Amino acid sequence: MRILHLHQSDDVRRAGDIVAMTRLHRALQRRGLESRMLCGLDPVDPTSRQIRRPVPVAKIEALLRLVTERLGLNDLHCFSSFGTPWNDEVKAADVLHVQSIHSNYFSYLALPMLTARKPTIFTLHDLWSFTGHCAVAYGCERWETGCGHCPHLDAHPSVRRDATRLEWTLKNWTYAHSRMTIVVPSRWLYDLASRSMLRRFPIRLVPHGVDIDVFRPLSKLECRDRLGIPRDRNVLLFSAPDVRLPWKGADLLEPSLRQLPPALRSHCSLVVLGRHAGSIAALLGIPVIDLGFVERDEEKAIAYSAADVFVSPSRAETFGLAILESLACGTPVAAFRTGGIPDLVRAGQNGWLAEGENAGDLGMAIRRLLEDRSTRETMSRAARDIVLEEFSLELQVTRHVDLYREILAQANDGRAR
C-alpha cells in the first residue's frame, strides 16, 4: 500500500501538526507500507518530495497573490494545484492523505479534481477547513452560518479584508464536488466538524499517538542533573513551538503563577520548551530554564521527566500533542478545559482542568498538584497507564491502516461497478 501525505512542509521545527504527520509517516514505514510526503516547501525528509512549479508559473502565482491577498482571499492564487493529479508522486499513490492545505501553497479549489482520482483522507489539525479564513476561531462560531463580519481577521492565517463569507462559500462549493473521509484527533473537533460544512463526509475519530518507548518515565533526579535544574525545586514545564503564539496562552502564565502562595512560588522553577522564552521570562518572577526549541524526542522526554507538573495555558488546542507526551512520561498536567484537552487530561486522574482563560482557576490546579505529592505520584502512574491503553503510536497506525484499506476497498468496489 502506497500512502502520500500532503502538507505545506515536513519540517518538524515549524508546527505540531507536522510532528504528528511525520511520526505517522515513519511508523507506517516501519509497518512495511510505502509512505511518502509531498510538500509545498523544500523537504527535509529524504523520502519527501516538493511540489515543483516552473519558474514562469511561480512568477504568475506571485503576481496573482498580490491581488488575491488584497481581496482577503488566501491560497486561491495557487492555480498550479490543478496539475497535482498528474504529479508523479500522486499518480503512484494508492491513498492520498491530506494533512494541511492552507498557508499559500495549494488552492483548495483543486480538491474536486484531486479527490475524484484518488481515495482521499483529510486529517484536520485545526479549524481552517470549515471557516472563512482562520485556523483558530477563539470561540467564534460564525462558520456554522457562513461567516462574514469576522471578529478575528488577524487570526492565523490572517487576511487583509473581510471576504470570509465568500471564502466560506467557495469552500462549501468545493466540498460539494469532492469525495473524501475526514479524520479528527479529538471528540471536540469531531463535534465541530459534524456541525460544519464537512458533515456531508464520513468523519472518523482517530487520536494522535506517541511512541511509548521514547516517551516514558525517566529518573527525575537524573534528568534534572542533565538539564542543570536544582533537585529540590518544584519544576513546572511549559511548551510551545513559539512562545509568542497567542493561542498558546503564555501571557496567562504570570497571573496563574501569582495565585500560588509566596512560599510555594519562591520554590518554583519553570522549564520552557520553545522559541522566544525570553519574551515572558522577565515577567514571571521565578527562575526560567530556557531549553529553546527541542527537536529530538529523546531530549523532550528528559524535560518532561524532570518536571513535577506540565502547565498548559492554551486558549485553543485541537488535541494537545505536548500534553500527550508529558502524560506518557508520567508527568501530570494542569490545563484549561478547552478544545481536545479533556480527551487527554482526566480531572482527578492524571491532572486537573481549569475553566478556559481563568488564570486564577489554573493557578489553583497548579497548586493542588504541587502541594499534594502523594496524589501527584498516583496521577503519574495513571497518566502513563492511560497513554498505554488509548494513545500509543502503534494503535494510531493500526487505525489508519484499517481506514486506508477500507477506503481503498470502497474505491475498488466503485470502479468494479
Helices and strands as residue ranges (DSSP letters): E 2-7, H 16-30, E 34-39, E 48-50, H 55-70, G 79-86, H 88-92, E 95-98, G 108-110, H 111-115, E 120-123, G 128-130, G 142-144, H 164-176, E 181-184, H 187-195, G 197-200, E 203-205, H 220-227, E 234-242, G 246-248, G 250-252, H 253-257, H 262-265, E 268-275, H 278-284, E 288-292, H 297-306, E 309-312, H 321-328, E 333-336, H 341-344, E 351-354, H 359-371, H 373-390, H 393-416
